[in-house]
Amino acid sequence: MHDVALSGGAHMKVEEAGAGPAMMLLHAGVSERHMWDPQWEWLSHRMRVIRWDWRGFGQTAHVPGPFSYGDDVVRVMDALGISKTWLMGCSFGGSTAVQVALKHPDRVEGLVLVGSGVPGYNAANPPEVEALFAQADAAFNQGEIDRAMALTERLWLVGPKRRPEAVDAGYLARARELLARADRPDNGAVSQDLEFVAVGRLGEIRVPVLVVVGDADVPDIVSAAHYLADNCPEAELHVLHDAAHLPNLERPVAFNAILDDWLTKTVR
């Protein structure tokens, strides 16, 4: 583990394994770095893999003041002596990967975007899904944490189109563990990443891009996956059947097969 100093006095413990081309694994906002466990050992046999808990997640605390998750990626690269890397990000981890690719194109070899957002892209969800989000927000604001977490689980881990009893129990138990460690007090920290917009600029990403999304994910995330595939010049899209927002964790065999095939074609 490496201790990497970040802006504002923050520190992150950064884990790495393997040798070869570098790939950084950027976790989702409803999880922490161990969401990549089904890929970690396998990837370490072919690449140098790096992962950490974002500020405010898992073992990394927030510190007061402005910061950027995208800048943190570059700081980790610099601290580990990595001039260029592959980035695999899920959810807001994918959004951050897109940001880094646009702001620092000379530092990125390629992108794997899993259930990814797109900075500045907004698609409408059906009313019943928006109602679940509104209920979750209200529960958080009212201090009803158990109810808020249950609604968050329903939206992201189960997926709004499925029932919990139809989802693999082992996956759901593990995803719940990770979700429980996914958010820490902000301590006065303020992310500047909301100011960044990628819409209209995806054509600037001139590296290979693999887009993977579960067909049971939240509809606006499925829409974002198609937007990425349609607008990144070198993109390849795969939709995983019967998977929600963490398809690499829920369908690891199918996900790893897709990733293996793509890496074989693109990593030299």
Disulfide bonds with the S-S distance in Angstrom:
none
